Amino acid sequence: MKEAYSAYYMEPQLTLTILEASGKTFTVIGEVERPSQYPYSRPISLLDAISMAGGMRVNQRGGDSFVGGQGSW
């Protein structure tokens, strides 16, 4: 914002105040069981977010996801 106002004012000094916070959410998209928007109430890891979305879609018909494995022949 300081850069934007610097076009009109010399060395603008800005103070921002948040008056209201309206819900925190995060979105999980891609090859998960339930891609959607989820409530954010605490710090969360990527793995926790994927788990909340039902986990990765694995070996689904028409999907690109797969699980690789190692084995002996």
N, C-alpha and C positions, 0 to 999 in steps of 0.2 A: 504494500500500500504506500509505503514511503516513496518508492520509485515512481508510482503513478502520480502522486501529488507533487513530486519534485518538478514536474512539467509546469506546474502553476505557482508553486511557492519555493522560495529558496530555503533549503535545509528544513523541511517540515518536521515537526515533532508531533508524533501521534500517540494517543493512549487508547487502547481498545478495552472494552468491558463486555463480558458475556452476560447478557441479561437473563437468558433462559436457555437451558439445554433440553432439547427435545429428543430424548431417547438415543441410545447408542446401539448401532447394529453393525454387523459385518456380513459380507456375502460370500457364499461358497458356490463356485460354478465349476463346470467340467464333469469329468467322469466319476461322480459320486452318486450314491443312491437317491439322496434328496437335495439337489441343488436348490438353494433358497437363501433368504436373508434370515439371520439369527440374531438374538439379542446379545449385546456385549455388556457384561456386568463386571468382568474382572479381566486381567491380562490372560491371554490364551495363546497356546502354541499352535503352529500349523497343524500338527498331528491331532490335537484336541478338536480343532475346527473341522477337520475331515471326519473325525469320529462323530461329532455332533450331526454331521450331514449323512450319517449312515455308513460311512466308510467308502472305500473305492469300489466302483463297479468292476468286477473281475469276471472274465470269461462270459460276458453277456452277448447274446446274439445281436449282431449288427454294431457292436461296439469295437473300439480299437484297443481297449485295455486288455492286458494279459499279465499273467504271473509267470515269470521264468523260474526254472529250477535247475538244480544240478543233480546229476545222478551218475551211476556207473552203468556202462553198457554191457 
